[in-house]
């Protein structure tokens, strides 16, 4: 019986993790649930899963939750409450699925407590890669990725000598505009940009998919997680989204992980690792799909990929600045304050103004994140 703490239990990843856990009551028990402010959903989850700790970041929501749950459930609040849910519930593995930099401190706390991490928070490794991986090694903690691309790389690397890896290949759907003439992109509206051709996602990740910033962040994450330099990481546009990523070895072999597009597959793999369990995802039928296609992305068109490689080359606080500036630029675009093509341009300008701290502490990373958001707003007013 594996004990699980879920950070971000009311979001998409968290609710799908709850589904996997409830389908396998003989394998998993939940010791902690944490979320931002969704009282009704976390209350329902706690009633079914019986955790020791339930935490909400929002103080007012936590007070309401405290009135609804029985006294045997410790209801915590704020950043300290989320961190305690990660590190003090007695979990064997902590699923970190909170959005943005808010998930960083709780993840580090869980690592320091010797708890394995099922990582679904890009910012943790993008913003604080070496800090996180160094602590994980020191504490004997495994970091098992939940993002479908990094899960695919992880699965394709298991059992192989890292010295034999030639290249990591991350696949991308391409988003809604990868074939659209670049001169037409200036007039793209937020409504058009969030309309992904294959699935419905949150607004921020949909915009990142359209700019390929999501792949840029994934290149940084893959480099940090698998200790592979950026020049040995490639991106391919794969519109069918069946091959989730590939590893090329020095003998010419390429090993890939294929599955239907269902996040429960990598979630189940991460929670059960090193075992595999049955998953309710639709089975993959390649005969029905008929064909798989791949295309090289044009980096003049998708400048986010160039920024990611620069951020990795510079290192230090630069990846955190890139991530935070992008998050703020996307918010400005959604508010109608900047155009679609200005998103990556704005990130580029903020990165150009940043004075990097080479070996940052957690507080310096958080400070760089705040600076980047403020700088993005300032520059955005003039675009």
QUIKA-V420696 format. One record per residue. SS is DSSP state (helix for helix, strand for strand, loop for the rest). PHI is phi in radians with two decimals (none if undefined). D_LAST is the distance of its C-alpha to the last C-alpha in Angstrom with 2 decimals. Layout:
<<SS;PHI;D_LAST> <SS;PHI;D_LAST>>
This chain:
<<loop;none;54.74> <strand;-1.66;51.24> <strand;-1.60;49.59> <strand;-2.15;45.89> <strand;-1.88;43.20> <strand;-2.08;40.15> <strand;-1.68;36.86> <loop;1.60;34.66> <loop;-1.21;37.74> <loop;-1.66;36.23> <loop;-1.49;33.36> <helix;-1.05;33.76> <helix;-1.13;35.12> <helix;-1.08;37.23> <helix;-1.20;38.89> <helix;-1.25;39.72> <helix;-1.13;41.20> <helix;-1.04;43.31> <helix;-1.05;44.52> <helix;-1.07;45.62> <helix;-1.13;47.35> <helix;-1.21;49.17> <helix;-1.38;50.43> <loop;-2.29;51.88> <loop;-1.16;53.58> <loop;-1.48;56.07> <loop;-1.93;53.38> <strand;-2.25;50.79> <strand;-2.36;50.77> <strand;-1.73;47.75> <strand;-1.76;47.93> <strand;-2.67;44.54> <strand;-2.20;41.74> <strand;-2.52;38.39> <strand;-2.71;35.36> <loop;-1.48;32.70> <loop;-2.71;34.14> <loop;-1.39;35.90> <helix;-1.13;39.33> <helix;-1.12;41.13> <helix;-1.27;40.35> <helix;-1.19;41.06> <helix;-1.13;44.20> <helix;-1.11;45.35> <helix;-1.09;44.69> <helix;-1.13;46.55> <helix;-1.11;49.43> <helix;-1.52;49.88> <helix;-1.69;49.15> <loop;0.97;50.76> <loop;-1.30;48.55> <loop;-1.33;49.58> <strand;-2.27;46.11> <strand;-2.24;43.42> <strand;-2.28;40.21> <strand;-2.21;37.20> <loop;-1.13;34.18> <loop;-1.31;33.99> <helix;-1.11;36.83> <helix;-1.12;37.64> <helix;-1.10;37.83> <helix;-1.12;40.06> <helix;-1.09;42.43> <helix;-1.14;42.80> <helix;-1.10;43.43> <helix;-1.06;46.06> <helix;-1.29;48.02> <helix;-1.63;48.03> <loop;-1.65;49.04> <loop;-1.15;52.53> <loop;-1.11;53.18> <loop;-1.26;53.72> <loop;-1.68;49.98> <strand;-1.34;48.15> <strand;-1.74;44.97> <strand;-2.00;42.38> <strand;-2.52;38.97> <helix;1.25;35.78> <helix;-1.06;34.67> <helix;-1.12;38.26> <helix;-1.18;39.66> <helix;-1.11;37.52> <helix;-1.14;38.50> <helix;-1.14;42.15> <helix;-1.06;42.03> <helix;-1.27;40.90> <helix;-1.90;43.44> <loop;-2.10;46.39> <loop;-1.66;47.44> <loop;1.41;49.65> <loop;-1.27;47.55> <loop;-1.56;48.22> <strand;-2.51;44.74> <strand;-2.06;41.45> <strand;-1.48;38.97> <strand;-1.78;35.53> <loop;-2.19;33.26> <loop;-1.33;31.10> <loop;-1.45;27.36> <loop;1.33;25.11> <loop;-1.18;26.19> <helix;-1.08;28.73> <helix;-1.48;31.13> <helix;-1.21;31.28> <helix;-1.07;33.76> <helix;-1.08;36.13> <helix;-1.12;36.21> <helix;-1.11;37.17> <helix;-1.12;39.77> <helix;-1.14;41.30> <helix;-1.08;41.48> <helix;-1.09;43.19> <loop;-1.49;45.63> <loop;1.39;46.54> <loop;-1.69;45.10> <strand;-1.09;43.91> <strand;-2.03;40.31> <strand;-1.71;39.30> <strand;-1.65;35.61> <loop;-2.14;33.16> <loop;-2.07;30.27> <helix;-0.99;27.97> <helix;-1.08;26.39> <helix;-1.00;29.87> <helix;-1.53;30.23> <helix;-1.13;26.62> <helix;-1.44;26.17> <helix;-2.41;29.78> <helix;-0.93;31.56> <helix;-1.19;34.20> <helix;-1.05;34.80> <helix;-1.25;35.60> <helix;-1.20;37.61> <helix;-1.11;39.58> <helix;-1.17;40.60> <helix;-1.10;41.53> <helix;-1.09;43.81> <helix;-1.06;45.31> <helix;-1.71;46.17> <loop;1.13;47.31> <loop;-1.75;44.70> <loop;-1.57;43.64> <strand;-1.91;40.03> <strand;-1.95;40.21> <strand;-1.25;36.94> <loop;-1.88;36.38> <loop;-0.86;33.29> <helix;-1.04;34.97> <helix;-1.19;33.77> <helix;-1.32;34.91> <helix;-1.10;38.05> <helix;-1.10;38.82> <helix;-1.12;38.46> <helix;-1.01;40.58> <helix;-1.16;43.24> <helix;-1.37;43.29> <helix;-1.70;43.81> <loop;-1.00;46.57> <loop;1.52;49.88> <loop;-2.00;48.57> <loop;-1.32;48.54> <helix;-0.97;44.99> <helix;-1.18;46.18> <helix;-1.62;46.69> <strand;-1.38;43.07> <strand;-1.63;41.45> <strand;-2.80;38.13> <strand;-1.76;36.28> <strand;-2.14;34.71> <strand;-1.71;32.21> <strand;-1.66;31.86> <strand;-2.38;28.88> <loop;-1.18;29.09> <loop;1.68;26.11> <loop;1.18;24.58> <loop;-1.44;24.21> <loop;-2.11;22.27> <loop;-1.17;23.93> <loop;-1.77;25.82> <loop;-1.27;23.22> <loop;-0.95;22.22> <helix;-1.08;18.86> <helix;-1.20;17.88> <helix;-1.56;18.39> <helix;-1.30;16.08> <helix;-1.05;12.88> <helix;-1.64;14.66> <loop;-1.11;15.96> <loop;-1.68;16.29> <helix;-0.98;16.96> <helix;-1.10;20.57> <helix;-1.24;20.89> <helix;-1.21;19.34> <loop;-1.51;21.79> <loop;-1.60;24.71> <loop;-1.22;26.22> <loop;-1.22;29.00> <loop;-2.04;31.58> <loop;-2.68;31.24> <loop;-1.70;29.67> <loop;-2.31;27.67> <loop;-1.12;25.46> <helix;-1.08;21.89> <helix;-1.11;20.36> <helix;-1.17;22.80> <helix;-1.17;22.41> <helix;-1.14;18.67> <helix;-1.05;19.63> <helix;-1.18;22.35> <helix;-1.22;20.15> <helix;-1.58;17.90> <loop;1.15;21.10> <helix;-1.14;19.66> <helix;-1.06;22.94> <helix;-1.28;24.89> <helix;-1.05;22.94> <helix;-1.14;23.89> <helix;-1.22;27.37> <helix;-1.09;27.83> <helix;-1.09;27.30> <helix;-1.07;29.62> <helix;-1.14;32.23> <helix;-1.05;32.30> <helix;-1.24;32.92> <helix;-1.21;35.35> <helix;-1.85;37.47> <loop;0.97;37.16> <loop;-2.12;36.14> <loop;-1.14;33.90> <helix;-1.06;30.68> <helix;-1.22;32.18> <helix;-1.89;34.82> <strand;-2.18;32.50> <strand;-2.04;31.49> <strand;-2.15;29.61> <strand;-2.20;31.05> <strand;-1.38;29.85> <loop;-2.37;32.82> <loop;-1.02;32.29> <loop;-1.28;35.61> <loop;0.96;34.64> <loop;-1.81;38.32> <strand;-1.48;38.27> <strand;-1.50;36.20> <strand;3.07;36.27> <strand;-2.48;38.78> <strand;-2.18;40.36> <strand;-1.72;41.79> <strand;-1.84;44.78> <loop;-1.16;46.31> <loop;-1.55;49.17> <loop;1.65;46.89> <loop;-1.23;47.18> <strand;-2.15;44.11> <strand;-1.94;44.38> <strand;-2.21;42.08> <strand;-1.97;41.94> <strand;-2.05;41.89> <loop;-2.97;41.83> <loop;-1.12;40.68> <loop;-1.42;37.28> <loop;-2.59;38.49> <loop;-1.13;37.20> <helix;-1.16;40.70> <helix;-1.15;41.85> <helix;-1.20;39.90> <helix;-1.13;40.33> <helix;-1.08;44.10> <helix;-1.10;44.26> <helix;-1.15;42.54> <helix;-1.21;44.67> <helix;-1.57;47.94> <loop;-0.85;47.44> <loop;-1.58;49.60> <loop;-1.56;51.27> <loop;-2.07;50.08> <loop;-2.22;50.66> <loop;-1.13;50.72> <loop;-2.29;47.44> <loop;-1.35;47.10> <loop;-1.09;44.48> <loop;-1.12;45.48> <loop;-1.07;47.36> <loop;-1.39;45.77> <loop;-2.09;47.50> <helix;-1.16;46.53> <helix;-1.10;49.06> <helix;-1.26;47.32> <helix;-1.18;43.85> <loop;1.57;45.31> <loop;-2.85;42.72> <loop;-2.17;39.93> <loop;-2.16;37.26> <loop;-2.45;34.90> <strand;-2.46;32.12> <strand;-1.28;30.27> <loop;-1.30;26.49> <loop;-1.47;24.49> <loop;-1.31;22.45> <loop;-1.24;20.34> <loop;-1.49;19.35> <loop;-1.85;19.40> <loop;-1.16;17.66> <helix;-1.02;18.14> <helix;-1.14;21.77> <helix;-1.17;21.11> <helix;-1.11;19.16> <helix;-1.10;22.18> <helix;-1.19;24.59> <helix;-1.15;22.81> <helix;-1.06;22.81> <helix;-1.20;26.51> <helix;-1.12;27.33> <helix;-1.30;25.89> <loop;1.26;27.25> <loop;1.01;27.66> <loop;-1.48;24.77> <helix;-1.07;22.19> <helix;-1.06;22.81> <helix;-1.12;22.46> <helix;-1.14;19.06> <helix;-1.05;17.97> <helix;-1.11;19.46> <helix;-1.19;18.11> <helix;-1.10;14.47> <helix;-1.12;14.90> <helix;-1.03;16.65> <helix;-1.26;14.00> <helix;-1.11;11.19> <helix;-1.08;13.78> <helix;-1.07;14.42> <helix;-1.12;10.92> <helix;-1.12;11.32> <helix;-1.12;14.83> <loop;-1.47;13.94> <loop;1.37;11.94> <loop;-1.57;8.72> <loop;-2.40;6.77> <loop;-1.48;8.66> <loop;-1.04;11.49> <loop;-1.23;10.72> <helix;-1.36;7.50> <helix;-1.05;10.15> <helix;-1.22;12.07> <helix;-1.03;9.52> <helix;-1.15;8.28> <helix;-1.04;12.05> <helix;-1.01;12.85> <helix;-1.16;10.92> <helix;-1.12;12.58> <helix;-1.03;15.81> <helix;-1.17;15.69> <helix;-1.64;15.73> <loop;-1.44;18.50> <loop;-1.67;22.08> <loop;-1.33;24.22> <loop;-1.63;27.42> <loop;-1.20;29.79> <loop;-2.19;32.25> <loop;-1.40;30.63> <loop;-1.46;32.58> <helix;-1.04;31.60> <helix;-1.13;30.41> <helix;-1.23;28.24> <helix;-1.14;26.67> <helix;-1.10;25.97> <helix;-1.12;24.57> <helix;-1.12;22.20> <helix;-1.04;21.11> <helix;-1.12;20.41> <helix;-1.04;18.58> <helix;-1.09;16.22> <helix;-1.12;15.45> <helix;-1.12;14.89> <helix;-1.13;12.70> <helix;-1.08;10.51> <helix;-1.12;10.21> <helix;-1.12;9.63> <helix;-1.16;6.83> <helix;-1.05;5.29> <loop;-1.18;5.79> <loop;-1.74;3.82> <loop;-1.47;0.00>>
